[in-house]
Amino acid sequence: MNSGSDILALLPEIAVFLGAVVTLVAGSFLPRNRQVVARWIAIIALLTAAIAAAAGAAGPAMTVFNSTFAVDVGSNVARIIITLATAFVIVLGVEELSGSRRESETYSLLLLSALGTMVLAGTSDLLILVTGYLLASIPLYALIGMSRSARAAEAALKTYLLGALLGISMMVGVAVLYGIGGGTSYRQLGSALGDAPAAALAVGLAAVVGGLMFKAGGVPGHFWIPDATQAAGVSVAAYLTTVPKIGALVAAFRLLDIMPSTIEWPLVLAIVAAASMTLGNFAAFWQDDVRRLLGWSTVSQVGYLLLPVTVAGASSLALPSLLLYLVGYAATNLTAFAVVAAFPFRRTLADYRGVARSHPWLAGSLVVSLLGLIGTPPTVIFFGKLTTFTAAWDGGLVWLVVIAVINSVASVFYYLRWFAPMFFRPVERHSVAVTPTPTPAPSPTPIADVGTVRRRWAMHSAILGAASVVIIGVLGGVVLSLVGSPLAL
């Protein structure tokens, strides 16, 4: 393939990169009250990339630039999810970001991090894997600290230190795999690692996968997720709990798909999956802050998403079920965060008391998203869990499927703690006079009024997201058939 065709195959990545640059430059010259131009540049760039990825999905699977980047069903579906999810994040955060001091910089950083995630999803070379990891991570550190609070600074520092540690671990793993495989291309490694020493292969693979678990938010790289979700802005929290794991999990699947059977990597990864879903669920049981609860929820969701990755190459349903689950998770998780963004003053579970009476559409959207995260029909995650469990069962990991089912049932408890209060009658609060006064006391103010919707873009995003969760769930079979092609090596 010539260089012109190679560049054309990377049109989605080029569109996002140019969008990030133009957004930053335009925002630097625009007054603060006209940053809407930068916002629209970012959204148009993301939608252009999504359209280009959808158009590229109609072509055959191939690799470009000397087999360092794969253009196939995995990368194309990931591109579409990443770009649409990032655009959704920008829309739900319109009121939060509009007029802020770093508005255009936030949009640019979101696009650059999304670009790194897209590179992760399509890479078929270890050096490009490291490049994608760094590009996806470094903007994220700045985004978390953009709130400029003590808690955000602490979360950003924790994220940076853990990301740097596991990034170095990934580089060490790449060096080990290069040393025993004689190259960095997955095509070359697939044929060379079969004769490599098992111990060295295990060390190299564990180090690389450890770095990917930081991006995915799974054990052992999960520690930053709850703190960052609680401290960052709502739009950034929605992004960091959704988009990075798309590229990381597809990258993990692509790498593990070429690994030989000389080491028991499926068993080790299955233990990681079981630990992620169990730890995430148990930690979420005791959370009262809704953002922190969603942070631990995303850790548990990584455990379910790892099920098809553990049987990469052992089940024909593994890749389609992973991509379907990623579609469903992105739509469902972003819907929950859109509801949180619509209620900027409701931070605890108790603050949502009476929401069903005062804001029925948002309450319905939240119920749909929470039931979706549990995996209740007809939401798309129900279909995603059904197919991922089937893939793991076909791959021989029956015990892991049993643990996943138990965890899914257990997760009902903490999701129920959130949406049950919405249907209770709101508690009325009366003002107490400090000094005697002839002025009549003010009328009682329901607690529901404290969280009056102030962010209309977030409200409309939540309703649209809830509708998509159900519609994609109903059309799950169609989506599954569209993502059933093999990967390119």
FIDO-434135 format. One record per residue: residue in one letter; x, y, z of N, C-alpha, C in turn. Coordinates in pm, whole numbers, plus 32768, in hexadecimal, padded with zeros to 4 digits. Layout:
aXYZXYZXYZ ...
//
This chain:
m80557F8980008000800080008058807C8000 n803680E17FAD8087815A7FA5806981B78019 s80C0821C802980B38275809C803282C68097 g800482E9801C7F87833480117F1182E68046 s7F0B826680277E9F8211805A7EAC81FE80F1 d7F2881F481217F3D81E681B27F08826181FC i7F2682D681C87EF8835282097E60835A8204 l7E25833381947D93833681897D5282D881EE a7D938267820B7D5C8208826B7D5A824282F9 l7DAF82A483117DB582E483967D6983688399 l7D09837883417CBD83F4833B7C76841483BF p7C3C83B484067BFD83D684887C60841184EB e7CD883D584F57D3C840A85517D6C84958526 i7D7B84A884A37DA6852A84707D3D85958490 a7CBE8573847F7C5385D2849A7C5285FC852D v7C66859C85867C6685BD86167CE086118639 f7D5485EF86007DCD863D861C7DBF86CD85EB l7D9286DE85707D808765853C7D1787B1858C g7CAE876B85B57C4787AB86087C8087DC868B a7CD8878D86CA7D1587B687497D6B88328736 v7DB9883586CA7E1188A786B17DC189268692 v7D60891986377D10898D860F7CBD89BF8685 t7C88896586D67C3B898D874D7C9189DF87AC l7D0C89B187C37D6589F8881F7D8B8A8287E8 v7DAE8A8887677DD68B07872B7D608B698728 a7CEC8B3886FC7C778B8F86F57C508BC2877E g7C538B6C87E17C2F8B9688687C8F8BFC88A2 s7D0C8BF988757D6E8C5888A87D528CE7887A f7D108CF588077CF68D7A87D07C668DA987E4 l7C118D5188157B858D7588297B6F8DAA88B6 p7B178E0D88C97AF58E3989517AAA8DCA899A r7AA78DD58A1E7A6D8D698A6E79DA8D528A4F n79928DBA8A2979038DA98A0E78E68D768982 r794F8D588935793C8D2188AE79858C9D889A q79A18C57890779E58BD788FE798C8B6A88C1 v790D8B8B88AA78B58B2B886978EC8B0387E0 v79388B5B87A179758B39872079D78AC58730 a7A298ACC87987A888A5F87B37A3E89DE87D1 r79CE89E98819798089718838794C892E87B8 w7918897F875D78E2894686E27950890E8689 i79C5894A868A7A358912863D7A5688878671 a7A5B887886F67A7987F687317A0F878E870F i798F87B587197923875686FD7923872F866A i7937878F861179398771858279AE87148560 a7A21872A859C7A9386D285847A75864485B2 l7A35863586257A1485B0865879AD856B85FF l794785B485D578E18578857F791D855484F6 t797685A684C379BA858684447A0A85048452 a7A5084F584C27A9C847B84DA7A41840284E4 a79CE84128526797083A28533793B837984AA i791A83DA845678E883BC83CF79548378837D a79D083A883887A3E836B833E7A5682DC836D a7A4B82C483EE7A5C823C842179ED81E083F1 a7972821383EF790281C283BE791381A2832A a7945820382DD795E81EA824F79CE8184823D g7A36818E82907AA4812F82877A7E80A282AF a7A178097830379EC8012832F79B27FC082BD a79878003825179507FBA81DF79BC7F76818C g7A3A7F9F819D7AA87F6481517AE17EE88194 p7B407EA681527B7C7E2D818B7BDB7E4E81FE a7BF07DED82557C507DFD82C37CDD7E01828A m7D307E5982C07DB97E67828D7E117EA682F8 t7E937EA382DF7EF27EEA83337F3A7F5282DE v7F627FBF831C7FA3802C82D48025804F8319 f8078809E82D180FA80CA8304814C80548339 n816A7FF982DB81BF7F8582FA81877F31836C s81037F1D836880BD7EC583C780C77EF58457 t80D07F79846A80D47FAF84F2804C7FDA8524 f7FEB7FE884CA7F65801384F27EFE7FC484A2 a7E9C7F8D84E87E357F3A84A97DB67F8B8493 v7D7F7F80841D7CFD7FBC83FD7C9D7F4A83E7 d7C537F26844C7BF97EB484477B7F7ED0849D v7B317E6A84B87AB67E7F85037AD27EB18591 g7B3F7E8185CE7B5F7EAD86557B817F40865C s7BDA7F6C86047C027FF886077B92805485D7 n7B46802985727ADB807F853D7A69809185A1 v7A3F802585E179D5803186467A07808586BB a7A84806E86E57ABC80BF87517AC28151872B r7AE9817086AE7AED81FB86807A63823B868B i79FE81F4865E7976822C86617948824586F0 i795E81E38748793481F487D4798082678815 i7A03826C88007A5682D188417A2E835D8816 t7A1E8371879379FF83F8876279728424878A l791183CB877D788983EF87A4787E8404883B a78C283B1888878BE83C0891A78FF84448944 t796E8469890579B084E789277959855E8902 a79188557888E78BB85C28867784785CB88CB f7816855988F877AA8557895C77D7859889DE v7854857D8A06788B85BA8A7F788E86518A73 i78B886848A0078BD871589EB7831875189F3 v77CF870D89BA7746874189BB770D87418A48 l771E86D58A9376E586D18B1A772A87348B78 g77A387608B5177EA87BF8BA577E4884E8B75 v7784886E8B1C777C88F58AE37770895E8B51 e770E894F8BAA76FB89B48C12776F89B68C76 e77A889428C917817893C8CF0789389818CBA l78B0896E8C3A792C89A28C00791D8A2C8BC2 s78A38A518B9B788E8ACF8B5578B98B468BAA g79118B988B71793F8C0F8BB779AD8BF78C1B s79D88B798C2C7A448B5D8C8B7AC98B8F8C54 r7B2B8B9D8CAA7BAB8BD78C827BF88B7C8C24 r7BE18AFB8C297C2C8A9B8BD77BCE8A4C8B7D e7B6A8A8F8B457B068A478AF67B438A088A79 s7B838A578A257BB98A2089A87C2989BD89C5 e7C7989D68A2D7CE289778A517CA788F08A79 t7C3588F48ABF7BF388778AE67BC788298A6B y7B8B886C8A0B7B61882789917BDA87EC8948 s7C458838893F7CBC880888F97CF9878F8940 l7D00879489C47D3787238A107CDE86A78A02 l7C5C86BA8A007C02864889EB7C1C86068964 l7C2F865788FD7C48862088787CCF85DA8871 l7D35861388B17DB985D388AE7DB7854E88F8 s7D74854A896A7D6984CC89B37D1984668964 a7CAF849389217C62843988CC7CB784058858 l7D0C845A88227D67842E87B77DC483C087E9 g7DFD83D1885F7E52836888977E0782E688AD t7D8A82F188D67D38827988EA7D1B82338866 m7D04828087FC7CF0824687777D6E81FE8747 v7DE2823887637E6081F8873E7E708174878A l7E4E8174880A7E5480F888587DFF808A881A a7D8780AD87EE7D2A804987BB7D5A800C8739 g7DA6805686E87DCD802486667E5B7FF58659 t7EAE800C86BF7F3A7FEA86B07F537F5486A3 s7FB07F32864D7FDE7EA7864180767EA3864B d80AC7EFF869A813B7F0886B181517F3B873F l81AF7F00878681C37F23881281F07FB38825 l823F7FE987C9826C807387D881F980D487C6 i81A180B88769812A810D875880CD80FE87CF l80CD8089880E807D8074888780AA80D388F6 v812D80E089088162813B896E814081CC894B t814C81EE88CB812B8276889F8098829788BB g803F823A889A7FB1824F88B67F95825C894A y7FD9820C899A7FC782128A2C7FEB829D8A61 l805C82D18A36808883548A66802C83C28A35 l800383BB89B67FAD842389807F23842189C2 a7EF383AC89E87E7283A38A2B7E7A83CE8ABD s7EF083C08AFA7EFD83D78B8A7F1F84668BAE i7F8084A28B6A7FB285258B927F4485908B91 p7EF0859B8B287E8385FD8B307E2285E28BA2 l7E1385628BC77DB5853E8C307DE285768CB7 y7E6485788CCF7E9685B08D4D7E6D86438D5A a7E7C868C8CEC7E57871A8CEE7DC1872D8CFD l7D7386D88CBD7CE286E48CC47CB086CF8D53 i7CE9866F8D997CBE86538E217CDC86C88E7D g7D5087078E6A7D7587778EBE7D3987FB8E93 m7CEA87FC8E277CB388798DF37C5288BB8E55 s7C1988718EB17BBC88AA8F127C00890A8F73 r7C8488FD8F817CD489588FD37CA5895B9065 s7C8688E790997C6788D991277CCF887E9168 a7CD4888091EB7D36882C92317D1D87989214 r7C9F877192127C7E86E591F87CA286BE9168 a7C8A871A91087CAC86FD907D7D4386F3906B a7D8E874990AF7E20874390A77E5486BE90DD e7E198691914C7E41861091857E21859D9126 a7DA985A190E87D838538908B7DDB8538900F a7DFD85B08FDD7E5385BA8F677EDE85838F86 l7F1285A28FFC7F96857090227F9484D99030 k7F2D84A3906F7F228412907E7F1983CE8FF5 t7EC984098F9C7EBC83D18F167F4183D58ECD y7F8784458ED9800884538E94806E83EE8EC8 l807983E18F4B80DD83868F8580C082F58F5E l804182CE8F67801F82458F428030822F8EAC g800A82948E5C801A82888DCD80AC82828DA4 a810082D18DE6818F82CD8DC781CC82478DEE l81A682148E6381DA81938E9181B581238E30 l8135811A8E0F810A80AE8DB6813580C88D26 g814A81488D02818181668C7E820F81338C71 i825F81488CDA82E881128CDA82E3807A8CD6 s8285803F8D2282737FAE8D1E82557F7E8C91 m82007FC88C4B81E07FA28BC1825D7FA78B69 m82AC800F8B788325801B8B2783877FAA8B43 v83937F838BC283E97F118BE483B47E938BA2 g83307E818BA682F57E0C8B66830C7E0B8AD0 v83027E808A91831D7E8A8A0283AD7E6389E4 a840A7E918A3784977E6F8A2384AE7DD98A2F v846C7D998A90847B7D098AA384427CBD8A2A l83CB7CE389FF838E7C9F898D83E07CB5890E y84187D2C88FE846E7D46888B84EB7CEE8890 g85227CE18908859B7C91891585877BFF88F5 i85157BC6891E85007B36890684B77B1C8883 g84797B848849842F7B7087CC84777BA48751 g84DF7BF58766852B7C2786F584E87C9586A7 g847F7CD386DC843A7D3F869783C97D7486EC t83887DDA86B983187E15870282937E0586B9 s82947DDC863D82197DC885F181CF7D4D8624 y814C7D57863380FE7CE4866281087C708601 r81117C8D8580811C7C22851D819C7BD38533 q82097C17854F82877BD4856982867B8D85EF l824F7BCF8655824B7B9286D981F67B1486DB g81897B14868F81317AA0868E81767A218662 s81D77A2C8609821E79B685D9829D79998628 a82CF79FB8674835079E986B8834179C5874B l82D579ED878B82CA79DA881C82AB794A8844 g828278F787E58264786C880682DC7820883A d83547847880E83CE780488398419785288A4 a83DE78BF88D4842179138937841978D489C1 p847878F48A1A847178C18AA583EF78ED8AE8 a83AA788F8B26832778AC8B5F832E79148BCE a8396790E8C2183A1796D8C9183B279FC8C5E a84097A0F8BFC841F7A958BC583A17AC88B80 l835D7A708B3982E17A968AF582777AC08B5B a826D7A778BC9820B7A988C3082287B208C6F v82A77B3C8C8A82CC7BBC8CC782AD7C2F8C67 g82D47C218BE982BC7C8B8B8882297CA58B72 l81DB7C3A8B65814C7C4A8B4E81067C868BC6 a812A7C5B8C3F80EC7C908CB881087D258CC6 a81817D518CA481A37DDE8CAF81547E338C4D v81437E038BD380F77E4E8B6F80647E538B93 v802B7DE28BBA7F9D7DDD8BDF7F837E318C5C g7FE37E388CB77FD47E8D8D2D7FC07F1F8D06 g800D7F4E8CA37FFA7FD68C737F717FEB8C35 l7F427F898BEA7EBE7F938BAC7E4F7F928C16 m7E667F4E8C867E027F4F8CF07DF77FD88D32 f7E6380268D307E5880AF8D617DF780FD8D09 k7E0380F28C867DA9813A8C2D7D1B81068C37 a7D0C80848C4A7C86804A8C527C4580648CD9 g7C95807A8D417C5E808C8DC77C4580098E0F g7C8F7FA18DEB7C807F208E2C7CF37F048E8B v7CE17E9F8EE07D4A7E758F3D7DC57E4B8EEC p7E3F7E758F0F7E677EC08F887E767F568F70 g7E497F898EFD7E5B80168EDF7DDF806B8EF4 h7D8C80438F557D0880818F677D0480EF8FD0 f7D6D8100901E7D66815390977D4281E4907A w7D62821590057D4A82A28FE67CBB82C08FC0 i7C71825C8F947BED82718F5A7B8B82B38FBC p7B73827E90357B0F82BD908E7B32834C90B4 d7BB1836590D57BD883EC90FD7BCA844E908A a7BF6842790137BEC84818FA07B5B849A8F79 t7B0784348F827A7A84448F607A3584A38FC0 q7A59849D903F7A1B84F390A37A4D8582909C a7ACC8596907D7B09861B90857B01866A9004 a7B0286278F927B03866D8F127A7886A68EF3 g7A7286FB8E8C79F0872A8E5E799D86B78E29 v791A86CB8E2078C2865E8DF878E3862E8D6B s78FA868A8D0F791786628C86799986148C7E v79FF863F8CC77A7D85F68CC97A6B856E8D0A a7A1D85678D767A0384E78DB879BB84888D59 a795B84BC8D0E791684698CAB797684338C44 y79D384888C197A34845E8BB47A9283F38BEB l7ACF840C8C5F7B3883B48C907B03832B8CBB t7A8383218CDC7A4A829F8D017A1582538C88 t7A1A828F8C1379DF82518B9D7A42823C8B2D v7A7B82A88AFA7AC582A28A7C7B4A82578A86 p7BA182718AEA7C23822D8AEA7C1A81968AE9 k7BB6815C8B2D7BAF80CA8B337B8D808C8AAB i7B4F80D88A517B2F80A289CD7BAE807C8982 g7C0C80DC897A7C8980C089367CDD8059897F a7CDF805F8A037D3380048A517D067F738A41 l7C847F5A8A457C527ED18A3E7C607E9889B2 v7C497EE9894C7C5E7EB988C37CF27E9E88AD a7D497EF488E37DDA7EDF88D77E047E5E891E a7DCC7E4589957DEB7DCA89DE7DBE7D4F898F f7D467D5789567D147CE789067D707CCD888F r7D997D38884B7DEB7D2987D37E737CEC87F5 l7EAC7D1688667F2E7CE0888E7F247C4F88BB l7EC17C31890D7EB47BA989437E8A7B4588D8 d7E4C7B76886E7E207B1E88037E967ADB87BD i7F0D7B1787C37F817ADC87807FDC7A9187E0 m7FBA7A8E8860800F7A4D88C2800679B588B6 p8077797088C1807678DD88B9803C789E8938 s8024782089327FEA77D889A4805477A18A02 t80D077CD89F3813B779C8A49813277D28AD7 i80E3783C8AEC80CB786F8B73803578758B8B e800F786E8C0A7F82786D8C2F7F4E78FB8C44 w7F59794F8BDD7F2A79D88BEC7E9379E28BFD p7E4179888BC07DB079958BD87D8A79878C6B l7DCE792E8CB37DAF791B8D417DD279988D91 v7E4779D28D767E717A4A8DBF7E117ABE8DA3 l7DED7ACF8D247D927B3C8D017D077B238D3C a7CDF7AA78D447C5E7A878D807C5C7AAD8E15 i7CCC7A998E587CD67AC18EE57CCD7B588EF1 v7D0D7BA08E957D037C328E937C727C5E8E7D a7C2D7C1A8E217BA07C3B8E077B4A7C248E82 a7B5D7BB28EC37B0F7B938F3C7B2D7BF88FAB a7BAC7C1D8FBB7BD17C7D90227B947D079005 s7B947D308F877B5F7DB48F637ACA7DBD8F7F m7A7D7D5B8F5279EC7D638F6479C67D558FF8 t7A0E7D02904179ED7CED90CF7A157D659123 l7A8E7D9791117ABB7E0B915D7A667E85913E g7A4A7E9C90BC79F87F0F9096796E7F0B90D6 n79317E9690D678AB7E8A911078AC7E9E91A7 f79097E5D91EC790B7E68927E792D7EF692AA a79877F38926279A87FC2928679338020926D a78E6800592037873805A91E37803804D9249 f77FD7FDE929377917FC992F47789803B9359 w77FA8074938077FD80D093F07809816293C4 q77FE817D9343780F82059313778E82569320 d779E82D49349772C832E93527734839D92E8 d77AD83BF92BD77BF8420925277A283DC91CC v77488416917B771D83D39101778E83C5909B r77E8842690967856841C903778B783AF9061 r78D483A790E2792E833E911178F082B490FD l786C82AC91107827822D90F6783882049064 l782882639008783982438F7B78CB82228F5C g7928825D8FA779B4823C8F9479D081AA8FB6 w799D817D902779B080F0904A795F80958FEE s78EE80C68FC0789E80788F6278EC805B8EE2 t793880BE8EB4798380AA8E3879F480458E4C v7A2A803D8EC67A8E7FD58EE27A4F7F4B8ED5 s79D77F3C8F0C79947EBB8F01796F7E998E71 q79497EFE8E2379247EE58D99799C7EB48D47 v7A147EE28D6A7A8C7EB18D267A997E1A8D37 g7A767DE98DAD7A7C7D598DC47A257D0C8D62 y79AA7D3C8D4B79537CF98CE9798B7D068C5C l79C17D7C8C3D79F77D928BB77A727D3E8B9B l7AB77D118C047B2D7CBE8BF17B0A7C2D8BD1 l7A8D7C058BE67A697B7B8BCB7A897B508B3C p7A5D7B9A8AD57A7F7B6F8A4D7B147B7E8A2F v7B5A7BD98A747BEA7BE78A5C7C347B6C8A8D t7C047B2E8AF87C457AB68B2E7C3B7A408ACF v7BDC7A428A747BCD79D28A157BEB79FF8987 a7C417A6589797C6A7A9388F57CAD7A1F88AA g7C7D7A0288347CB2799387E57C76790D8806 a7C27790388737BEC7883889B7B57787C8881 s7B1878EE88637A8878F288487A6E795487D6 s7A1F7929877679FE7981870579A479F4872F l796679E987A4790C7A5187D679567ABA8828 a79D57AA488417A1F7AFB889E7A237B8C886E l7A547BA387F57A617C2D87C479D97C7087AF p79787C30876B78F57C73875C78B47C9687E2 s78BF7C3C884478807C5888C578C77CCB890C l794B7CD388FF79947D42893C796B7DC788FF l79637DCD887B793F7E4A883778AF7E728857 l78557E10885C77C97E2F887E77C07E65890D y78077E27896878057E5489F4783F7EE189FF l78A87EFE89B378E37F8489B778817FED8984 v78377FCC891C77CF802888EA776980428957 g77397FD6899576D37FE489FD7706802C8A78 y7780800D8AA277B6804D8B1977C880E38B03 a77FC810A8A8F781081988A74778B81E48A7B a772581AF8A3976A381F38A39766781F88AC5 t7671818C8B0F763181838B93767981D88BFA n76FC81CF8C007748821B8C63773E82B18C4A l774482DA8BCC773983698BAD76AE839E8BCD t7647834B8BBF75C183768BE575B883928C7B a75F3833B8CCB75F383518D5C763B83D38D7F f76AC83EF8D3E76F5846A8D5A76AB84E58D26 a765F84D58CBA760F85468C8A75A6856F8CF2 v756A850D8D35750B852C8DA1755385738E14 v75C985428E37761785838EA1763A86128E7A a765B86288DFB767C86AF8DCC7603870B8DCF a758C86D38DBB751287248DBC74EF87538E49 f7523870E8EAF750A87348F3A758F87598F7C p75C587CF8F5F764B87F18F92765587FA9029 f75E4880A907075E9881A910175C1879B914C r75A587319105758286B2914675FD86589141 r7643864E91B076BF860191B476B0857C91FC t764B856F9253763B84F3929F75BC84AB9273 l75B1842E929F753A83DF927D74BD841D92BA a74C9845293327454848F9373742385099329 d747B854E92E1745285C6929873F385A79225 y73EC852991FC73948504918D730884DE91BB r72ED84F1923B726884D2927071FF852D922F g719684F091FB7129853A91C0713D85669131 v71AA853D90F171C585689067715A85349007 a712384BF902170BE84888FC7704284E08FC0 r70258529902C6FB08581902D6FCE86068FE7 s7046863B8FFD706786BE8FC770A086BA8F3A h70E8864E8F18712886438E94711785B38E60 p709F858F8E38708585038E1270D884D28D9C w70F485298D3B714284FC8CC671D184DA8CED l720C852C8D417294850F8D6E729784958DCA a723384888E1E722B84128E74722083948E1F g71CE839A8DB771C283278D5D724483078D17 s728B836F8CEE730D835A8CAB737083188D0A l737183448D8873CC83098DE973A882788E06 v7328825B8E1272FD81D18E29732981788DB5 v731781A88D3A7340815A8CC573D6813F8CC8 s742581A68CE874B781958CEA74E481378D59 l74A881438DD074D080EC8E3F74A5805C8E27 l742C80498DF474017FC28DD174587F8A8D61 g74837FE38D0774DC7FB78C9D75627F8A8CD2 l759B7FD38D33761B7FAA8D6D760E7F258DB6 i759B7F0A8DEF75837E878E2D75807E1A8DC3 g75457E3B8D4F75377DD88CE474A97DA48CDB t74497DFF8CE473BC7DD98CE173857DE98C54 p73397D878C2272FC7D988B9E72937E068BA2 p727D7E518B3372B97E3B8AAE73307E958A93 t73797EBF8AF973EB7F198AE4745B7ECF8A9B v74B57F1B8A5D751C7EE08A0975837E938A5B i759E7EBD8AD776007E738B2775CD7DE88B4A f75497DD78B5375147D4F8B6675427CF58AF5 f75337D248A7A75607CD78A0775F87CC78A0A g763F7D328A3376D07D2A8A3B76FF7CC48AA1 k76C17CC58B1776E77C628B7C76C57BD58B50 l76537BC48B10762B7B3F8AE376927B078A82 t76BE7B598A24771F7B2989C077AA7B1789FA t77D57B728A5478597B628A90785D7AE88AEB f77F27AD08B3677ED7A598B8A77F179DB8B33 t77AA79DF8AC477AA796B8A69783579528A2F a787979BF8A09790079B189D2795F79738A38 a795979A38AB679AF796D8B1E798D78DC8B3C w790D78BC8B3978E378308B4E791977D78ADF d790D78058A62794277B789F179D977A789FA g7A1D780A8A367AAD78038A457ADB77AF8AB9 g7A7E77758B037AA2771B8B717AAE775C8BF9 l7A8E77DD8C057A9978228C857A1178278CCB v79DD77B38CEB795977AA8D28795877EB8DB2 w79C377D58DFF79C9780F8E8679C678A78E83 l7A0278E18E1C7A0279738E11797679A68DEF v792E795D8D9E78A479848D7D784E79808DFB v7861791B8E50781579118ECC7832798A8F26 i78B179AF8F3278D57A248F8378977AA28F4A a78967AAE8EC5785D7B258E8577C67B2E8E9E v77817ABD8E9976F17ABD8EB376D67AE68F44 i77237AB18FA277117AD4902F77297B699044 n77907B9D900577AD7C2C9011773F7C828FD3 s77077C558F64769A7CA08F2576227CA98F82 v76047C3B8FC575957C3C902575B67C96909C a76317C8E90CC76587CDF914076547D749121 s76707D9A90A476727E28908075E97E699089 v757F7E19908A74F87E50909574EB7EA49114 f75307E7B917E75217EBD920075477F5091FA y75BF7F6E91C875E97FFB91D075AA80509163 y7583801590F375388064909274AB808290C8 l74728021911173EE8037914E73F480A591B6 r746380B191FE7472811B9261746981A69222 w748681AD919E7483822D915B73F7824E9126 f73BD81F490D87340821C909772C5820890EF a72CE81BB915C725B81AC91B47232823091F6 p72908282922B72668301926972218362920A m72368352918A71F783AE912B715F83A89132 f712B8339915D709A83269160705E834091E9 f70B1836A9249707E839092CD704C842092C9 r6FF7844093276FC884CA9333703985229366 p704F8596932670BD85EC935370A7861F93E0 v7115862C942B7110865E94B3710986F694AF e70AD872E94FD70A187C0950270FA87F8956F r71398869954E719188AA95AE715A893595CE h71548957964D712189D8967A71948A2F96AC s718B8AAC968E71F08B0A96C071D98B229755 v72458B3397A0723F8B4E9830726F8BDB9849 a721D8C2E988C72418CBA98A572AF8CC2990E v73148D1298F373818D239951735B8D8699BF t73158DF5999A72E78E5999FB72548E7399E7 p720E8E9A9A5071808EB69A3F716A8F2699DA t71078F15998770EA8F78991F70568F7298FE p701B8FE298E36F8D8FE198BF6F738FAE9832 t6FDF8FA097E26FCD8F7297586FA68EE09758 p6F3F8EBA970D6F188E2D97086F898DD596D4 a6F928D5E97096FF98CFF96DC6FDD8CD6964C p70478CBC95FC70328C9195716FED8C0A956A s6FAE8BF494FA6F678B7694E76FCA8B0394DB p6F9E8A8994FF6FF88A1694F8702D8A029469 t70AC89DB946170EB89C393E0710B892F93D3 p70CF88EA937470EE885D9361717F884A933A i71B987DE936A724387C19347725387AB92B2 a71E98784926D71F3876D91DD721887EA9193 d71F3886191CB721088DD918472A489019189 v72ED88C791E9737C88E591F373C488B89175 g7398884B913973DB881690C3739288339044 t734D88A4903D730588C78FC4736288C18F4C v7331888C8EDD7382887D8E6673B189048E34 r743189168E27746A89918DF474B689798D72 r74C088FD8D49750F88DB8CD574B788928C70 r747D88DD8C15741D88A58BB7745F88498B52 w74DA886B8B29752088138ACB7536878A8B09 a755A87878B88756E87088BCC74EB86BB8BD6 m747C87018BF173FA86C08BFC73D3867E8B78 h73E086C88B0973BD868F8A88741D861C8A62 s749A86298A8974FA85BD8A6F74D2853E8ABA a74A5854E8B37747C84DA8B87740584938B48 i73A484DF8B19732E84A38ADB7355845B8A5A l73A9849C8A0873D8845D898D742883E089AA g747E83E68A1074CE83718A33747982FD8A63 a741383198AB473BB82AE8AE57371826C8A71 a734482BD8A1173018284899C735F822B894D s73DD8256893E743D820588F2745D81828939 v745F818389BE747A81088A0A7411809E89EB v739480C989E57328806A89C9732580438935 i733580A488DD732D8087884D739D80298821 i74188045884E74877FEC882974737F638867 g74387F5E88DF741B7EDC891C73B97E8B88CA v73527ECD889772F07E87884373307E5687C1 l738E7EA7878D73D17E85870F74577E408727 g74677E04879D74E77DC787C175147D5C875F g74B87D0C872C74DC7CA486CC75147CDD864C v74DC7D4C8620750D7D8D85A675997DC385BD v75AD7E06862E76317E3C864E76987DCD8659 l76727D5E869676CE7CED86A676FA7CB5861F s769E7CAF85C176C07C7C853C771D7CD984F1 l77157D5C850E77697DBE84C977F87DBF84FB v780F7D8C857478957D9185AF78D37D0585B8 g78AA7CAC856278D87C22856B794F7BFF8515 s79907C6384D67A017C48847E7A7F7C3084D1 p7AE27BE4849B7B607BCD84E47BBC7C4784DE l7C217C4585357C837CB185367CE97C9F84C8 a7D2A7D0E84A27D967D0984407E1B7D098489 l7E787CBA84597EFF7CB284957F677CD6842B 
//
